[in-house]
Amino acid sequence: ENDRASKRLKTGILDSEFTRSDVPMTKSEIRAVSLSKLQPESDSVIWDVGSGSGSVSVECALAAYNGKVYAVEKEEDAAELTGRNAVLFGTDNIEVIRGTAPDALADLPAPTHVFVGGSGGGLEKIIAVCLSKNPDVRIVVNTVTLETQAEVLECAKKFGFSFFETVSLSVARSRKAGRYNMMLAQNPVCVFTMQGGKAGE
């Protein structure tokens, strides 16, 4: 029984509340913006491609409490960590899919929303599968490298999305430095949002 079910915010979970390891995690400020762009609804079917620690999967599952989240992860340690965090937050509507996208996506139900936190260089094929399942799927892709950003822009040209938006986020967090507090910059992240593409073109 999840005694926090009626109290938990949809977004805003502290990073420290998650079970952590060396597996990369989307930080809380980036999660908040990413979910606001993804716009999940209570009954959404969400794919989290490259789930990592599962932090995005958990917040998606809390938002889509009558829906389903498929957390797709190729690394066994990351998939295991996603599962542990799903249990920690009582989000039993998360199903962890162990495998590499896009192959691991083939048998999944059509998504209403897709979050891509890691594509492993296969972004174009991943987006193609998403659009073949649901041409109106809403997709959010987070990138930290220039190469992946270029890949997203090429996909935008190829698939001709009716909606395409790019937001660049630069976050700094305070930390103690003796008697003072100073701001420590985090890696800049580009959040791409797209919808209404044309698969197969």
Disulfide bonds with the S-S distance in Angstrom:
none
